[in-house]
Amino acid sequence: MSIWWSLHLRREAASVPLARRLLLGTMETAGVDPDVSYDLSVALTEACANAVEHGGGTGVPGGALSEAYRVTAYLDGETCRIEVADAGPGFPGAGVPREPSDDAEHGRGLRLIEELADHVQFGNRSGRGGAVVSFDKILKWRDSPSLLMA
């Protein structure tokens, strides 16, 4: 079974729960274990919140490019891969975010994504600019049959 979807969302806080609900609904329909679904939904929430907060600034001020970000999710076989891309300044340096200090009030979301996912990549989009956070997780399945398998 393979499922994928992609959303273009405005950089507004209200867009974050929309992406999370769509992911959770997809996972439930596919029969993914609720604990795995929850981990992925928290990681997605953190990535989207980061795009909303930091994802603008390279497009024309007020233009559509700087006011939106993209979320893409792929369920393919035993793996779920999620990618969140924005049009912001991207990650400094080689695309690897720096470690937050112990007393920092921000910067822990990317570390949380690393803890919840099996594989994580932080990078910058070539050409147009912007950051890309992609992560995947090996799926486990519920004991009861999914709607797609019935």
Residue frames as qw, qx, qy, qz and C-alpha x, y, z in Angstrom:
[[0.000, 0.890, 0.456, 0.000, 0.00, 0.00, 0.00],
 [0.413, 0.019, 0.024, 0.910, 1.22, 3.47, -0.83],
 [0.038, -0.899, -0.437, 0.002, -0.37, 6.79, 0.16],
 [0.427, -0.095, -0.050, 0.898, 0.99, 10.30, -0.33],
 [0.042, 0.901, 0.421, 0.101, -0.33, 13.80, -0.02],
 [0.439, 0.052, -0.054, 0.895, 1.05, 17.31, -0.19],
 [0.097, -0.880, -0.452, 0.107, -0.28, 20.56, 1.25],
 [0.308, 0.380, -0.046, 0.871, 0.62, 24.18, 0.58],
 [0.390, -0.724, -0.537, 0.188, -0.17, 26.05, 3.78],
 [0.037, 0.874, -0.052, 0.481, -0.09, 29.67, 4.82],
 [0.468, 0.146, -0.587, 0.644, 2.49, 30.49, 7.47],
 [0.466, -0.503, 0.079, -0.723, -0.16, 30.86, 10.16],
 [0.222, -0.263, 0.838, -0.424, -0.43, 29.03, 13.47],
 [0.747, 0.166, 0.320, -0.558, -3.87, 27.70, 12.45],
 [0.701, 0.458, -0.472, -0.275, -2.27, 25.67, 9.64],
 [0.039, 0.432, -0.873, 0.223, -0.31, 23.44, 12.04],
 [0.532, 0.021, 0.731, -0.426, -3.27, 21.48, 13.50],
 [0.758, 0.472, -0.049, -0.448, -4.67, 21.01, 9.99],
 [0.486, 0.528, -0.694, -0.051, -1.52, 19.18, 8.86],
 [0.160, -0.272, 0.868, -0.383, -1.43, 17.18, 12.09],
 [0.677, 0.181, 0.474, -0.533, -5.09, 16.07, 11.77],
 [0.742, 0.508, -0.287, -0.329, -4.61, 15.03, 8.14],
 [0.293, 0.464, -0.828, 0.118, -1.58, 12.95, 9.10],
 [0.340, -0.114, 0.801, -0.480, -3.37, 11.31, 12.04],
 [0.757, 0.321, 0.219, -0.526, -6.40, 10.51, 9.86],
 [0.631, 0.530, -0.532, -0.193, -4.19, 8.99, 7.18],
 [0.086, 0.374, -0.883, 0.272, -2.37, 6.87, 9.77],
 [0.541, 0.031, 0.638, -0.547, -5.60, 5.69, 11.37],
 [0.783, 0.425, -0.036, -0.452, -7.11, 4.76, 8.01],
 [0.546, 0.527, -0.650, -0.045, -3.96, 2.86, 7.03],
 [0.914, -0.311, -0.253, -0.060, -3.96, 0.92, 10.31],
 [0.430, 0.487, -0.501, 0.573, -0.76, 2.36, 11.79],
 [0.554, -0.386, -0.608, 0.417, -0.14, 1.74, 15.50],
 [0.153, -0.939, -0.254, -0.176, -1.41, 4.78, 17.49],
 [0.584, -0.679, 0.106, 0.431, 1.92, 5.23, 19.33],
 [0.536, 0.039, 0.433, 0.724, 3.80, 5.53, 16.03],
 [0.125, 0.742, 0.471, 0.461, 1.11, 7.87, 14.68],
 [0.364, -0.910, -0.166, 0.112, 1.42, 10.06, 17.77],
 [0.604, -0.436, 0.246, 0.621, 5.23, 10.26, 17.50],
 [0.402, 0.285, 0.497, 0.714, 5.00, 11.28, 13.85],
 [0.042, -0.849, -0.433, -0.301, 2.27, 13.82, 14.55],
 [0.456, -0.824, -0.028, 0.336, 4.35, 15.50, 17.28],
 [0.550, -0.205, 0.394, 0.708, 7.39, 15.59, 14.97],
 [0.250, 0.556, 0.538, 0.582, 5.23, 17.06, 12.18],
 [0.228, -0.920, -0.319, -0.003, 3.83, 19.67, 14.57],
 [0.517, -0.648, 0.147, 0.540, 7.36, 20.76, 15.52],
 [0.462, 0.059, 0.508, 0.725, 8.48, 20.97, 11.88],
 [0.085, 0.730, 0.526, 0.428, 5.39, 22.97, 10.89],
 [0.351, -0.893, -0.195, 0.205, 5.74, 25.32, 13.87],
 [0.529, -0.411, 0.289, 0.684, 9.34, 25.94, 12.83],
 [0.320, 0.346, 0.562, 0.680, 8.24, 26.75, 9.25],
 [0.107, -0.869, -0.449, -0.178, 5.53, 29.10, 10.53],
 [0.439, -0.829, -0.037, 0.344, 7.97, 30.94, 12.81],
 [0.388, -0.583, 0.426, 0.573, 11.08, 31.05, 10.61],
 [0.600, 0.229, 0.690, 0.333, 9.93, 30.16, 7.10],
 [0.366, 0.884, 0.287, 0.052, 9.55, 33.54, 5.41],
 [0.307, -0.825, 0.177, 0.441, 11.81, 36.25, 4.22],
 [0.429, -0.232, 0.606, 0.628, 13.33, 35.18, 0.91],
 [0.299, 0.574, 0.665, 0.373, 10.39, 35.89, -1.38],
 [0.015, 0.481, 0.144, 0.865, 8.93, 39.25, -2.22],
 [0.061, 0.077, 0.640, -0.762, 7.62, 40.80, 1.01],
 [0.543, 0.272, 0.332, -0.722, 3.98, 39.90, 1.28],
 [0.523, 0.332, -0.605, -0.501, 4.27, 37.60, -1.73],
 [0.929, -0.114, -0.097, -0.338, 2.86, 34.09, -1.84],
 [0.749, 0.299, -0.530, 0.262, 6.29, 32.46, -1.79],
 [0.173, 0.340, -0.607, 0.698, 7.29, 33.97, 1.56],
 [0.529, -0.233, 0.282, -0.766, 3.86, 33.41, 3.12],
 [0.933, 0.008, -0.114, -0.342, 3.54, 29.66, 2.53],
 [0.192, -0.482, 0.855, -0.009, 5.21, 26.38, 3.33],
 [0.749, 0.156, -0.490, -0.417, 4.74, 22.85, 2.04],
 [0.544, -0.306, 0.731, -0.276, 4.10, 19.57, 3.87],
 [0.705, 0.272, -0.544, -0.365, 4.40, 16.26, 2.03],
 [0.593, -0.324, 0.682, -0.279, 3.80, 12.84, 3.58],
 [0.614, 0.303, -0.658, -0.313, 4.51, 9.44, 2.02],
 [0.724, -0.244, 0.592, -0.259, 3.36, 6.14, 3.47],
 [0.667, 0.482, -0.506, -0.259, 5.08, 3.49, 1.42],
 [0.723, 0.076, -0.675, 0.126, 5.25, -0.08, 2.61],
 [0.684, -0.456, -0.470, 0.321, 6.73, -0.12, 6.09],
 [0.412, -0.164, -0.129, 0.887, 7.92, 3.52, 6.19],
 [0.084, 0.924, 0.372, 0.003, 6.42, 6.97, 6.55],
 [0.492, 0.007, 0.059, 0.868, 8.45, 9.90, 5.24],
 [0.003, -0.918, -0.379, 0.118, 7.47, 13.49, 5.96],
 [0.488, 0.133, 0.103, 0.857, 8.98, 16.62, 4.45],
 [0.050, -0.912, -0.338, 0.228, 8.34, 20.21, 5.49],
 [0.527, 0.162, 0.209, 0.808, 9.82, 22.91, 3.23],
 [0.026, -0.882, -0.317, 0.348, 9.62, 26.67, 3.63],
 [0.510, 0.714, 0.121, 0.465, 10.85, 29.79, 1.83],
 [0.416, -0.902, 0.038, 0.106, 12.82, 31.27, 4.73],
 [0.086, 0.858, -0.505, -0.044, 16.53, 31.93, 5.06],
 [0.862, 0.187, -0.468, 0.050, 17.28, 28.24, 5.61],
 [0.810, -0.545, -0.029, 0.215, 19.67, 26.73, 8.10],
 [0.037, 0.912, -0.401, -0.074, 23.01, 28.48, 8.58],
 [0.314, -0.521, 0.785, 0.117, 26.19, 26.66, 7.61],
 [0.111, 0.165, -0.918, -0.343, 25.90, 23.15, 6.23],
 [0.596, -0.232, -0.466, -0.612, 22.21, 22.81, 7.01],
 [0.594, -0.272, -0.716, 0.246, 22.69, 21.27, 10.45],
 [0.323, -0.837, -0.096, -0.431, 21.01, 23.33, 13.17],
 [0.224, 0.443, -0.647, 0.579, 23.16, 24.19, 16.14],
 [0.481, -0.361, -0.764, 0.233, 22.52, 22.65, 19.53],
 [0.269, -0.813, -0.123, -0.503, 20.44, 24.95, 21.78],
 [0.127, 0.383, -0.656, 0.637, 21.96, 25.97, 25.08],
 [0.255, -0.283, -0.885, 0.269, 20.49, 24.46, 28.26],
 [0.027, 0.507, 0.480, -0.716, 18.74, 27.71, 29.16],
 [0.094, 0.025, -0.493, -0.865, 17.48, 28.51, 25.62],
 [0.500, 0.298, 0.491, -0.648, 13.74, 29.06, 25.27],
 [0.753, 0.533, -0.065, -0.381, 13.72, 28.02, 21.59],
 [0.308, 0.615, -0.711, -0.147, 15.47, 25.44, 19.45],
 [0.416, -0.209, 0.853, -0.234, 14.33, 22.22, 21.08],
 [0.780, 0.366, 0.191, -0.471, 11.75, 21.26, 18.42],
 [0.620, 0.570, -0.515, -0.160, 14.35, 20.03, 15.94],
 [0.006, 0.377, -0.886, 0.271, 15.96, 17.89, 18.63],
 [0.625, 0.086, 0.579, -0.517, 12.54, 16.46, 19.49],
 [0.780, 0.480, -0.176, -0.361, 12.05, 15.50, 15.83],
 [0.368, 0.523, -0.766, 0.058, 15.38, 13.65, 15.98],
 [0.271, -0.197, 0.836, -0.435, 14.21, 11.73, 19.06],
 [0.679, 0.254, 0.436, -0.533, 10.83, 10.76, 17.59],
 [0.765, 0.557, -0.177, -0.271, 11.90, 9.76, 14.07],
 [0.929, -0.112, 0.248, 0.251, 14.24, 7.02, 12.86],
 [0.582, 0.092, 0.279, 0.759, 16.09, 9.17, 10.32],
 [0.048, 0.920, 0.259, -0.290, 16.16, 12.98, 10.05],
 [0.557, 0.213, 0.231, 0.768, 17.67, 15.36, 7.52],
 [0.020, -0.874, -0.189, 0.447, 17.97, 19.13, 7.87],
 [0.541, 0.097, 0.427, 0.718, 18.86, 20.95, 4.67],
 [0.142, 0.593, 0.021, -0.792, 18.44, 24.01, 2.55],
 [0.682, 0.601, 0.416, -0.026, 16.55, 24.18, -0.73],
 [0.475, -0.143, 0.392, 0.775, 18.83, 24.89, -3.64],
 [0.161, 0.435, 0.518, 0.719, 18.09, 27.82, -5.88],
 [0.258, -0.711, -0.353, -0.550, 15.04, 29.42, -4.29],
 [0.003, 0.377, -0.573, 0.727, 16.24, 29.24, -0.69],
 [0.749, -0.355, -0.022, -0.558, 14.43, 27.97, 2.34],
 [0.256, -0.385, 0.849, -0.257, 14.80, 25.15, 4.81],
 [0.777, -0.001, -0.500, -0.381, 13.77, 21.52, 4.40],
 [0.383, -0.343, 0.767, -0.383, 13.20, 19.18, 7.33],
 [0.781, 0.088, -0.471, -0.401, 12.57, 15.58, 6.33],
 [0.301, -0.357, 0.809, -0.358, 12.17, 12.59, 8.59],
 [0.715, 0.002, -0.560, -0.418, 11.02, 9.03, 8.41],
 [0.478, -0.316, 0.681, -0.457, 9.91, 6.31, 10.73],
 [0.230, 0.006, -0.954, -0.195, 9.44, 2.59, 10.39],
 [0.601, -0.250, -0.073, -0.756, 5.74, 1.83, 10.80],
 [0.065, 0.045, 0.963, -0.257, 4.12, -0.64, 13.16],
 [0.396, -0.252, -0.554, -0.687, 0.56, -1.75, 12.60],
 [0.593, -0.238, 0.351, -0.684, -2.52, -2.06, 14.81],
 [0.295, -0.042, 0.951, -0.084, -3.69, -5.54, 15.72],
 [0.535, 0.549, 0.555, -0.323, -7.11, -4.91, 14.18],
 [0.527, 0.324, 0.537, 0.574, -7.36, -4.74, 10.36],
 [0.029, -0.344, 0.034, 0.938, -7.26, -1.30, 8.77],
 [0.549, 0.595, 0.302, -0.503, -10.00, 0.14, 6.61],
 [0.377, 0.659, -0.487, -0.432, -7.75, -0.11, 3.56],
 [0.013, 0.282, -0.956, -0.074, -7.10, -3.81, 4.09],
 [0.509, 0.207, 0.692, -0.468, -10.75, -4.80, 4.57]]
